[in-house]
């Protein structure tokens, strides 16, 4: 368990702090190389899992990918927006340090 002093979200008066106690006893770690999003009027659903290559069946030429969903996180839209902002800042800092993350696989391949 870790104690940290962190600033409260922007809704609170500026300069006011709250102590947050992190309880990591029930935490689990998973790896995901794929995700899916969905939403309702009240919530955002994030499904995480693995893209698994499946060899073509006999007589078929096209390989298939199975998205094996392993975990679902459900957030309200306020938490989802905070997550989106935090991820954006994290990726921006990473790219400033290590260079742009190219999403197009064909552009990442060595020529």
N, C-alpha and C positions, 0 to 999 in steps of 0.2 A: 504494500500500500504506500502511496506517495502523496504527500501534501504539497500543494502549489498555491501561490498567490497569483490570481489572474484577474484581469479587468473584466467587469461584467459587460454584457452586450450593450450596444449603443442606446437601447431603450432606457437604461438607467442613467441617473445623473452622472456627469463626467467627474472622474476622480474618485468615485466610490469603488471600493474593492470588496471582493468576497473570497473567502477561503474555500477552495474546492478540494475535497478528499477523493482521490481515485482509488477505487477498490477493484483490483485486477485479479482477484482470486478465482472468479468464474470465467475469465477471458479465455477464448480459444483463438488460435491462429489458423487461417485457411489461405490457400492460394487460389486465385481466380485469374484466368486469362480471357474471360468473356463476361459480359453483363447484359441485362435486359432491364428496361424501365417501363413502368406503367403507372397510371395515376387515377385517382378518383377526385371528387370535388374537395375532399378533406386530406387525402394522404398520397404520398409518393411511395411506390414499391420498387425496390432495387433487388433484382435477382442476380446472384453471382454464381459462377461455375466454371466449367472447363469445356473448351472446344476440343473434341476428340475426333481424330481422323479415323474413318472406318474404311477399310479397303473395299473396292468394288465387289459386289456379289458376282458369282459366276454368270457369265453372259452379259454383264454390264461393264461399260467402259468408264463411267463417271464415278469418281470417289465421292464419298459422302462425309459430312461433318455432323457429329451429334453434339448438341449443347447439353451437357449434363449439369443441371442446376443443383447446387449444393446448399446454398444459403439465400435467405430472403431478409432484407432489412426494410422496415416500414417506418417512414418519417412523416411528420406533418410538413407542410410547405415552408414554414419558417425555418425549421431545422434543415430541410433540403436546400434552401437558399444559402444558409450559413455554410453548409457542406460545399456547395458549388463555389462560393467565394473563396473558401479555404483551399480547395483543390486547385483553383485557378492561380492563387498566389503561390502555392507550393510548386506548381509546374513552371510558372514564370521564373521563380528563383532557380530551379533546376536548369532551365534553358539558358539563363544568364551565365551560369557557371559551366555548363557542359555543352551548350549548343542546342539548336532547334531539334525537337523531336519530330522526325518526319513520319507521318502516318501512312503515306503511300508506300507499300512494301516494294513496289517496283523501283521507286526512287532511292530506296535504301540499299538495294543490291549493288555489289561492287561491279564496276564496268570493266 
